[in-house]
Amino acid sequence: MILKNYQFHYSFNGNPGKPLILFLHGFMGNSHEFDEAILLLSDEFYCLTVDLPGHGETKVLSGDECYTMPNTAHAIINLLDNLNITKCFLVGYSMGGRLALYLTLHFPHRFPKVVLESASPGLLTEAERVERVKRDEQIARKLERSIDRNDFATFLANWYSQTIFGTIKNHPQFQSLIEVRLQNNSIELAKSLRFMGTGCQPSLWEKLKENMNLLLLLAGEYDEKFIEINTEMTKICEFCQLKIVSHSGHNIHFENVKIFIESIKEFFVVALFKTK
C-alpha cells in the first residue's frame, strides 16, 4: 500500500472474525519474523504483519527522516487508518518492541493490550544516547560494507555472537533464521540503524510512568541485560508485568515459540495481573 513517503508491504493471516494482532518485527527481520507463531495463533486471532522501513519489501519514497521512530509510528497509524483498523492488540520484538512502546504511549486508545518482547524504552541519559549513536554508526558502516552475501553472512554470524542472544547459534533452525535475514538490503538496514536505533530514538522512560495500558514484558532467561531493563520498567509503571521465559535469549519467539504463544493467548484473552 502506498502512503505518503512509504510503500508498505504487509499481509494478513488467520481468522478474520477473531481479534486482530499487529506484529512488529525486530532489526534485520521482516514480515515473516513471526510466521511460526502466527501459524499457531491463526485459529484464535487475525494477524497483521508489516515490513518496517529499511526492511523486507517496504520502500521509503522520501528522505532519511522517514526512518525515524516518530515518523515510522505515524506511518503505521496511517496504514491502520487506511485498513480501517481503529483498535488492535500489539506485539513488538526488540526494535519493533521499542516502536510498539512508542505507539502505545502516543496512541494509547489504539492499543489496549501490548506484548513487548525483549524491548526497552530507549536510553535514559543524553550521555548514553551519544555513546550509543557512535556505536551504531560503526555498525552501520560495517553493514554498508557488507553488500556481498558472504560479507553479510559474516556480519550476521558476529551479530548473533552477542551475549543477549544466549545460545541461539545452537538452535537447529539457526541457519534458516540467517537465510531470512539475508533477504534484507544491508544498505537499507544501515539507514534503519542510524535513524531508529536505540541511541537516536526518543527516550520513553518518563512517558512510561504515565502509561495506563496493560503491558506484558517478555525477557529470555539468558538475556540478563533486558531482564534488568524490564525489571526497571515494572518499577515505574504499575501496568507492566514481566515474564521471564526459560530456555531463551533475546529472540524468544524463535527459541521458545510454545511459551511465547501461550503468553500471548493468555494475556490477550484475559488480564494476567491486577494493578497495585
N, C-alpha and C positions, 0 to 999 in steps of 0.2 A: 504494500500500500504506500503510495506517495503522499507524504505530508510536507508541510513547509520545511525545507532543508534536509529532509530524510526520505529514503525509500526503504521502508521496513519490510523485512522478511519475517513472517510469523506463521504459526499453524495451530489448529485446534485438534484435540484428541479426547476421546472419552464420550461420556453420555451427556448430550446437550440439555437433558432435563434435570440434571443434577447441579449442585453448587459449583461455581466457577473458581478455579485457582489460576492465578498468573504466576508463572515461574520465571525468575531472572537468573541467568547463568553467571558463572564466575569468569575471571580474567583468563583468556585463551580458550574459553568454552564457546558454545553456540547453542542454538535452539534444541539441539539433540542431547544436551547435557543430562537431562533428567528422563531420557527415554525409558530406561528400565523401571524407574519409579512410577512414571506415568502409566505404563502398561499395567502395573499392579493397582493403580488407582482408578482406572478407566471405567469401572462399573459404577463407582460411587461419586465420581467427580467429573467435571468438564474442565479440561486443562488447556491453557493458552501459553505457548512458548514463543519467545521472540529473540532474534539476534540483536544484541545491543550494538551501538555504534563502534566500529572498529573490528567487529566480529562477524563471522559467517557471511551471509549474503546481503545483509543490510548495507545500504550505501548512504554515505553522508554527501549531500548535494551542495554544501556550502563550506564555510571556513572551519578552522580548528576549534573555534568556540563551541561548535556543535557537539564536541566530545565531552564537554564538562558535565559534572553531575547535575547542576540546576537545569541546564538546557536539555539534557537527556531525560530528566524527570518530567519536565513539561512536555517533551515529545511523547513520552509514554502515556501521559494523561490525554494528550490529543489523540493518540492511537486508540485508547479505550473509548473516548468520546465518539470517534468515527465508527467504532464497532458497536456503539450503543450499549456500552457496559458502564453502568453508573457506580457499581459496587462489586467487589470480589475479594476473595481471600488472596493472600500474597505469600510467596515463598522465594527467598533470595539466598544465594550461596556466595560467600566471600565478597568479591566486588559487587555482585548482584545483591548481596545482603546489605552492603553499605548503601546501595541505591534504594533498596526496599525500605530501609530505615528512613532515608531522606523522604521518600514518597509518603510513608506513614506519618511522619511528623509535620509535613507540609500540606498533606491532603488527607487528614485523618478520617473524614467521612467516607472516603472511597474504600478503605481497607480495614474492616472491623477486627480481623484477626490476622496476625502475621507471624510466620516462622522465619527466623534468621539463623542460617546455618553458617557457623564459622565467620561471623561478621563482627564489625565494630562501628562505633560512632565516629571514627576518624581519630586524629591525634589532638591531644588537649592543649598543648602549648605551641606558640609560634616557633620556638627553637626546634621542637620535634618535627614540625612540618617542614621547616627549611632543610633540616638534615635529611628527611625522607625524600624530598624533591630532588636533592643531589644524588641520592642513591638510585632513585627511579630513573633519573636521566642517564645514569651509567648503564642501567639495564636496557633502557630504550635504545641506546646506541648499539648495544650488543644485538638487539633484535633487528635493527636496521642493517646490520652486517650479516644477518642470518637468512639471506634471500634464498640461498641454496638449500634444498631439502635436507641434506646431510648436516649442514651447519645448524639448521633449525632443530633437527632431531637432537643434536648435541646440546643445544641450548636447553631444550626441554628436559633432557636427562639431568642436567645440572640443576634446573629449576626444582625438580621433584626430589632432589637430594636435601632440600631444606628440612630442618628439624620439625617444622609444623606438620609435614606430611607423613611423619612416622615411618611405617614400614610399607608404604603404598607400592613401592617398587617390587615387593614380593607378591603382590596380588596377581592371580593367574590371568586377569584381563588387563593388566597394566599396558601391554603393547597396544591393545585396542584403544585405550584412552589416549595414548600418544598419537595414534593414527587420526583420531578425531581432532586433536589439537593441531596437527599438521595441515589440516584443511584450511586453517586461517592464513591470512596475509600478514607476515611479520611486520611490514611497514605500517599497516593499519593498527596492529597491536601496539606498536610503539607510540602512536598518537593517542590511543586509549590510555596507556600508562601515563603519558605526560600530562594529560588533561583531566583524567578521572582517577588517578592514583590516590593512595591514602594521604600523601603529603599535600596535594593541591585541593582535595575536596573540603567543603566547609565542615568545621568541627561541629558535631551534633550533640556533644555531651551536655551542654546547658539546656538545649531544647528537649533532650530526652527526659529531663526532670519534669517537664510539663505533660508528658505523654499519658494518655488515658486509654489507649488501645491495648488489647491483650497481645503480648509478645511472648512467643516461645523461643528461647535461645538454645541452640544445639551446638555443643562443642565435643570434639572427639577426645577420648581419654589420653591419647598420645600428644595432643596439641595443647601443651601447657600454657603457651602464650595466650591462646584465645579462651582457655578456661579462666585465666586471670582477668582478661578484659571483660568477659561476660559476667564474671562474679561482681566486678565493679559496677556493671550496668544494673544488676539486680539491687545493688545497694542504694542507687539513686532513683530508681523507678520501681514503684511497688506493683506495677502492672507487668513486670518482666518475671519470667520463670526460667531458670537454667536447668537443662537436662544434659548430663554428660553421657555420651554414647560410647559403649565399650567396643573394643577391637577396631578403633577408628582413629585416624589422624584428622587433618584438616578437611579432607573430602569424604564426609560421612555418607552421603547418598551413593557413593561409589563403593566404599569399603563395607558398609553395613546397611544395605538398602532395606532389609527387613525391619530393623528398628526405626529407620528413617520413615518408612511408610506407616508403621504403627503409630509413631509420634504424631504424624500429620493427621491421620484419621481421627485419633482420639481428641486432638486439640481442636480441630475444625468442627467436629460433631458436638463436643461438649467442652465446657471450660474446665481445664485441668486443675485450676487453682483458684483460690479466693484472694482478693486483695486484703492487705492488712488493715 
